[in-house]
């Protein structure tokens, strides 16, 4: 082997040795990253529970449905909310939210549609059929109606955007999937409690006057939940 070749081999070996020594001196951040990811997921879990179990349009409507139709008939509504919201998180995470950023006027349109639809829902709840008429022809929300409602539900938008922007434990699509996966089961358990509460209240709502008072109260609370939408923009 020529002297020049020997020289190149020596330089290469020396370079690899220096890199190995340098790498051995660098701190290992993998443990810290794992702890940080765990803490973020724990924070995400807490946020998912608190935001899902507190009053909002979904929970008020589910409690009303539980009181009027019982738990079994409300299951499609229940699944529509939970699965529909998880799909909404995925859609926002992969780029739908960016479309609204490009077209700010779309937020105004969304707000107007949300307000109009929720006012209509409040009217429907307030004028829900009494027990006998309900058994004859009343129907709770279907799965697809509940899933579609998430897109005009201001609280659902706020929950999804906050979770994606503040609690995604990983960058890119992986973080979006984690947020959606964490929210799904937690949300389902929390909103089921509201249906059970409504069903439990049904025993006290056997009279027409009590049921009407309950439905009007739920309608008023649903309208009250629009206050943040009317006084602030969705960020």
C-alpha positions in Angstrom: 0.0 0.0 0.0 1.3 3.4 -0.9 2.2 5.9 1.7 -0.6 8.2 0.7 -3.1 5.3 1.2 -1.7 4.7 4.7 -2.0 8.3 5.5 -5.7 8.3 4.4 -6.4 5.2 6.6 -4.7 6.8 9.6 -6.7 10.1 9.1 -10.0 8.1 8.8 -9.2 6.1 12.0 -8.3 9.2 13.9 -11.5 10.9 12.8 -13.7 8.0 13.9 -11.9 7.8 17.2 -12.4 11.5 17.9 -16.1 11.1 17.0 -16.5 8.2 19.4 -14.8 10.1 22.2 -17.0 13.2 21.6 -20.1 11.1 21.5 -19.2 9.4 24.8 -18.9 12.9 26.4 -22.3 14.1 25.2 -25.1 14.0 27.7 -27.9 11.4 27.2 -31.1 13.3 26.8 -33.3 10.2 26.0 -34.3 9.8 29.7 -35.3 13.5 29.9 -37.3 13.3 26.6 -39.1 10.2 28.0 -40.0 12.0 31.2 -41.1 15.1 29.2 -43.4 13.0 27.0 -44.9 11.2 30.0 -45.6 14.5 31.7 -47.2 15.9 28.5 -49.4 12.8 28.1 -50.4 13.0 31.8 -51.3 16.7 31.3 -53.2 15.8 28.1 -55.2 13.1 30.0 -56.1 15.6 32.7 -57.2 18.2 30.1 -59.2 15.6 28.3 -61.0 14.6 31.5 -61.7 18.1 32.7 -62.9 19.4 29.3 -65.0 16.3 28.7 -66.8 16.1 32.0 -67.6 19.8 32.5 -70.9 21.2 31.2 -71.1 22.0 27.5 -73.5 21.6 24.5 -72.8 17.9 24.1 -73.2 17.1 27.8 -76.4 19.1 28.2 -77.9 17.5 25.1 -76.9 14.0 26.3 -78.3 14.5 29.7 -81.6 15.7 28.1 -81.6 12.7 25.8 -81.0 10.4 28.8 -83.9 11.9 30.7 -86.2 11.8 27.7 -85.2 8.5 26.0 -83.1 6.5 28.4 -79.5 5.3 28.1 -80.0 2.5 25.5 -81.7 4.8 23.0 -79.0 7.4 23.5 -76.1 5.1 22.7 -75.9 6.2 19.0 -75.8 9.8 20.1 -73.2 8.9 22.7 -70.9 7.2 20.2 -71.4 9.9 17.6 -70.1 12.5 20.0 -67.0 10.5 21.1 -66.0 9.1 17.7 -67.0 12.2 15.9 -64.8 14.4 18.1 -61.9 12.0 17.7 -62.2 12.2 14.0 -62.5 16.0 14.2 -59.2 16.1 16.1 -57.5 14.0 13.4 -58.9 16.2 10.6 -57.8 19.4 12.3 -54.4 18.0 13.1 -53.7 17.0 9.5 -54.5 20.4 8.0 -58.2 21.5 8.2 -57.3 24.1 10.8 -54.8 25.6 8.4 -57.6 26.2 5.9 -59.4 28.4 8.4 -56.1 30.3 9.0 -55.9 31.0 5.3 -59.5 32.1 5.1 -60.3 34.1 8.3 -63.8 34.8 7.1 -64.5 31.1 7.5 -64.4 31.5 11.3 -67.2 34.1 11.0 -69.3 31.8 8.9 -68.6 28.9 11.4 -69.7 31.1 14.3 -72.9 32.1 12.6 -73.8 28.5 11.6 -73.0 27.3 15.1 -75.2 29.9 16.8 -78.1 29.3 14.4 -78.0 25.6 14.7 -77.7 25.6 18.5 -80.6 28.0 18.8 -82.6 25.6 16.7 -81.6 22.7 19.0 -82.5 24.7 22.1 -86.0 25.3 20.6 -86.3 21.5 19.8 -85.3 20.6 23.4 -87.7 23.1 24.9 -90.5 21.7 22.9 -89.7 18.1 23.3 -92.7 15.7 23.2 -94.2 14.6 26.5 -93.7 10.9 27.5 -96.6 9.3 25.6 -95.9 11.3 22.4 -92.2 10.6 22.8 -92.8 6.8 22.8 -95.0 7.1 19.7 -92.7 9.1 17.5 -89.9 10.9 19.3 -86.3 10.1 18.3 -83.0 10.9 19.9 -79.9 12.1 17.9 -78.5 9.5 15.5 -74.9 8.6 15.3 -74.3 10.8 12.2 -76.2 13.7 13.6 -74.1 13.7 16.7 -70.8 13.3 14.8 -71.7 16.1 12.4 -72.7 18.4 15.4 -69.1 18.4 16.6 -68.2 20.7 13.6 -70.6 23.4 14.8 -69.9 22.9 18.5 -67.8 25.8 19.8 -66.6 23.9 22.8 -65.5 21.0 20.6 -63.4 23.4 18.5 -61.8 25.0 21.5 -61.0 21.6 23.1 -59.5 20.2 19.9 -57.4 23.2 19.0 -56.1 23.6 22.6 -55.2 19.9 22.8 -53.4 19.9 19.5 -51.5 23.1 20.1 -50.6 22.6 23.8 -50.6 18.9 24.6 -49.4 17.0 21.6 -46.6 14.9 23.0 -44.9 14.2 19.7 -44.4 16.3 16.5 -46.3 15.7 13.3 -49.0 13.1 12.7 -47.9 10.9 15.6 -48.8 13.6 18.1 -52.2 14.1 16.4 -52.9 10.4 16.7 -51.9 10.4 20.4 -54.2 13.3 21.2 -57.1 11.7 19.3 -56.5 8.3 20.9 -56.3 9.7 24.5 -59.4 11.8 24.1 -61.6 9.1 22.6 -62.0 6.7 25.6 -61.8 9.4 28.2 -64.5 11.5 26.5 -66.7 8.4 26.1 -66.6 7.7 29.8 -67.2 11.3 30.8 -70.2 11.9 28.5 -71.7 8.6 29.5 -72.0 9.9 33.1 -74.2 12.7 31.8 -76.5 10.3 30.1 -76.8 8.3 33.3 -77.5 11.4 35.3 -80.3 12.3 32.8 -81.7 8.8 33.0 -81.6 8.9 36.8 -83.5 12.2 36.7 -86.2 10.6 34.6 -88.0 9.1 37.6 -88.6 12.6 38.9 -89.8 13.9 35.5 -92.8 11.7 35.1 -95.2 14.6 35.2 -95.7 16.7 32.1 -95.0 20.0 34.0 -91.7 18.7 35.5 -90.5 17.4 32.2 -91.4 20.6 30.4 -89.6 22.6 33.1 -86.5 20.4 32.8 -86.4 20.7 29.0 -86.8 24.4 29.1 -84.0 24.7 31.7 -81.7 22.6 29.5 -82.6 24.7 26.5 -81.7 27.9 28.4 -78.4 26.4 29.6 -77.6 25.4 26.0 -78.2 29.0 24.9 -76.1 30.2 27.8 -73.2 28.1 26.5 -73.1 30.3 23.4 -72.0 33.3 25.5 -68.2 32.7 24.9 -68.9 32.3 21.2 -70.8 35.6 21.0 -68.2 37.5 23.0 -64.9 36.2 21.6 -63.3 34.6 18.6 -62.2 31.0 18.4 -58.4 30.9 18.5 
